[in-house]
Amino acid sequence: MADKWLTTDEIEDNARSFIKHYYQVFDNDRPAVYKFYRDNSMMLWDTTPCHGATSIAEKLTSLPLPKVLHHIQGFDAMPSNDEGGVLVLVKGVLLRGETEPAMKFVQSFQLLPDGDGYFIFNDIFRMH
């Protein structure tokens, strides 16, 4: 099996691009977020498990958060396997409109190669 380890710069660039694109879609066109997931993807959203792109999309579009903006404060990324996977940990603030208080969040993603890009295999989200 060929070794597909990425350099630190490649990992950071891939993670940065993914984070920007994912949260832009989530904040502006949430129903389209299903495109980041596959049938074998798994998500844990504040203790609620979901399996598969359809189930994950249903969960994310049913959240009682009609309009949100993710403000990213930082991220860490590292290789997750020898097939080119990347583990990403994001921390930030979730802005929920003019009158609701902002909420801190952390979210982790295990990204696996999919053609020329990645898909989300594992996703854990937690507000605090």
C-alpha positions as a Markdown table, in Angstrom:
| # | Residue | x | y | z |
|---|---|---|---|---|
| 1 | Met | 0.0 | 0.0 | 0.0 |
| 2 | Ala | 1.5 | 3.4 | -1.0 |
| 3 | Asp | 2.3 | 5.8 | 1.7 |
| 4 | Lys | 0.2 | 9.0 | 1.3 |
| 5 | Trp | 1.4 | 11.1 | 4.2 |
| 6 | Leu | 0.9 | 14.8 | 3.5 |
| 7 | Thr | 3.4 | 17.5 | 4.5 |
| 8 | Thr | 2.5 | 19.9 | 7.4 |
| 9 | Asp | 1.9 | 22.7 | 5.0 |
| 10 | Glu | -0.4 | 20.5 | 2.8 |
| 11 | Ile | -2.4 | 19.4 | 5.8 |
| 12 | Glu | -2.8 | 23.0 | 7.1 |
| 13 | Asp | -3.8 | 24.3 | 3.6 |
| 14 | Asn | -6.3 | 21.4 | 3.1 |
| 15 | Ala | -7.8 | 21.9 | 6.5 |
| 16 | Arg | -8.0 | 25.7 | 6.1 |
| 17 | Ser | -9.7 | 25.3 | 2.7 |
| 18 | Phe | -12.1 | 22.7 | 4.1 |
| 19 | Ile | -13.0 | 24.8 | 7.1 |
| 20 | Lys | -13.7 | 27.9 | 5.1 |
| 21 | His | -15.9 | 26.0 | 2.6 |
| 22 | Tyr | -17.8 | 23.9 | 5.1 |
| 23 | Tyr | -18.8 | 26.8 | 7.4 |
| 24 | Gln | -19.6 | 29.0 | 4.4 |
| 25 | Val | -22.1 | 26.4 | 3.1 |
| 26 | Phe | -23.4 | 25.7 | 6.6 |
| 27 | Asp | -24.1 | 29.4 | 7.3 |
| 28 | Asn | -25.5 | 30.3 | 3.9 |
| 29 | Asp | -27.0 | 27.2 | 2.4 |
| 30 | Arg | -27.4 | 24.6 | 5.1 |
| 31 | Pro | -29.4 | 22.0 | 3.1 |
| 32 | Ala | -26.4 | 21.7 | 0.7 |
| 33 | Val | -24.1 | 20.6 | 3.6 |
| 34 | Tyr | -25.1 | 17.0 | 2.9 |
| 35 | Lys | -22.5 | 17.1 | 0.0 |
| 36 | Phe | -19.7 | 16.9 | 2.5 |
| 37 | Tyr | -20.9 | 13.5 | 3.8 |
| 38 | Arg | -21.3 | 10.0 | 2.4 |
| 39 | Asp | -23.6 | 7.0 | 3.3 |
| 40 | Asn | -20.9 | 5.7 | 5.7 |
| 41 | Ser | -20.4 | 9.1 | 7.5 |
| 42 | Met | -21.1 | 9.4 | 11.2 |
| 43 | Met | -21.9 | 12.5 | 13.3 |
| 44 | Leu | -22.3 | 13.2 | 16.9 |
| 45 | Trp | -24.1 | 16.5 | 17.5 |
| 46 | Asp | -24.2 | 17.4 | 21.2 |
| 47 | Thr | -24.7 | 13.7 | 22.1 |
| 48 | Thr | -27.2 | 12.9 | 19.3 |
| 49 | Pro | -25.7 | 10.3 | 16.9 |
| 50 | Cys | -26.5 | 10.3 | 13.1 |
| 51 | His | -25.3 | 7.9 | 10.5 |
| 52 | Gly | -25.3 | 8.6 | 6.7 |
| 53 | Ala | -25.5 | 11.7 | 4.6 |
| 54 | Thr | -29.3 | 11.8 | 4.6 |
| 55 | Ser | -29.6 | 11.4 | 8.4 |
| 56 | Ile | -26.9 | 14.0 | 9.0 |
| 57 | Ala | -28.5 | 16.5 | 6.6 |
| 58 | Glu | -31.9 | 16.0 | 8.3 |
| 59 | Lys | -30.4 | 16.7 | 11.7 |
| 60 | Leu | -28.5 | 19.8 | 10.6 |
| 61 | Thr | -31.5 | 21.3 | 8.7 |
| 62 | Ser | -33.8 | 20.6 | 11.6 |
| 63 | Leu | -31.7 | 22.5 | 14.2 |
| 64 | Pro | -33.5 | 25.3 | 16.0 |
| 65 | Leu | -30.9 | 27.7 | 14.6 |
| 66 | Pro | -32.5 | 29.5 | 11.7 |
| 67 | Lys | -29.6 | 31.9 | 11.0 |
| 68 | Val | -26.1 | 31.3 | 12.3 |
| 69 | Leu | -22.6 | 32.5 | 11.6 |
| 70 | His | -19.5 | 30.5 | 12.7 |
| 71 | His | -16.6 | 32.7 | 13.7 |
| 72 | Ile | -13.5 | 30.4 | 13.7 |
| 73 | Gln | -11.0 | 31.2 | 16.3 |
| 74 | Gly | -8.5 | 28.5 | 15.4 |
| 75 | Phe | -7.9 | 25.0 | 14.3 |
| 76 | Asp | -5.5 | 22.1 | 14.5 |
| 77 | Ala | -4.9 | 19.5 | 11.9 |
| 78 | Met | -2.9 | 16.3 | 11.5 |
| 79 | Pro | -2.7 | 13.2 | 9.4 |
| 80 | Ser | -5.2 | 10.5 | 10.5 |
| 81 | Asn | -4.0 | 7.5 | 8.5 |
| 82 | Asp | -1.6 | 6.4 | 5.8 |
| 83 | Glu | -4.2 | 6.8 | 3.1 |
| 84 | Gly | -4.2 | 10.6 | 3.1 |
| 85 | Gly | -6.9 | 11.2 | 5.8 |
| 86 | Val | -6.8 | 14.4 | 7.9 |
| 87 | Leu | -8.0 | 15.0 | 11.5 |
| 88 | Val | -9.2 | 18.5 | 12.1 |
| 89 | Leu | -10.2 | 20.2 | 15.4 |
| 90 | Val | -12.0 | 23.6 | 15.1 |
| 91 | Lys | -12.8 | 26.0 | 17.9 |
| 92 | Gly | -14.9 | 29.1 | 17.5 |
| 93 | Val | -18.0 | 31.0 | 18.4 |
| 94 | Leu | -21.5 | 30.4 | 17.0 |
| 95 | Leu | -23.3 | 33.7 | 16.4 |
| 96 | Arg | -27.0 | 33.2 | 16.5 |
| 97 | Gly | -28.6 | 36.5 | 15.4 |
| 98 | Glu | -28.8 | 39.9 | 16.9 |
| 99 | Thr | -30.5 | 39.1 | 20.2 |
| 100 | Glu | -29.2 | 35.6 | 21.1 |
| 101 | Pro | -25.9 | 35.3 | 23.1 |
| 102 | Ala | -22.9 | 33.8 | 21.2 |
| 103 | Met | -22.0 | 30.2 | 22.1 |
| 104 | Lys | -18.5 | 28.7 | 22.1 |
| 105 | Phe | -18.2 | 25.5 | 20.1 |
| 106 | Val | -15.6 | 22.8 | 19.2 |
| 107 | Gln | -16.0 | 20.5 | 16.2 |
| 108 | Ser | -13.8 | 17.7 | 15.1 |
| 109 | Phe | -13.7 | 16.2 | 11.6 |
| 110 | Gln | -12.0 | 13.1 | 10.2 |
| 111 | Leu | -11.6 | 13.8 | 6.5 |
| 112 | Leu | -11.0 | 11.0 | 4.1 |
| 113 | Pro | -9.8 | 11.3 | 0.5 |
| 114 | Asp | -12.6 | 11.2 | -2.1 |
| 115 | Gly | -11.4 | 11.8 | -5.7 |
| 116 | Asp | -9.6 | 15.2 | -5.8 |
| 117 | Gly | -11.0 | 16.2 | -2.4 |
| 118 | Tyr | -12.2 | 14.9 | 0.9 |
| 119 | Phe | -15.5 | 13.8 | 2.5 |
| 120 | Ile | -16.4 | 13.9 | 6.2 |
| 121 | Phe | -16.2 | 10.4 | 7.7 |
| 122 | Asn | -16.5 | 11.4 | 11.3 |
| 123 | Asp | -17.9 | 14.7 | 12.7 |
| 124 | Ile | -18.3 | 15.6 | 16.4 |
| 125 | Phe | -19.8 | 18.9 | 17.4 |
| 126 | Arg | -20.2 | 20.3 | 20.9 |
| 127 | Met | -21.4 | 23.7 | 22.1 |
| 128 | His | -20.5 | 24.9 | 25.6 |
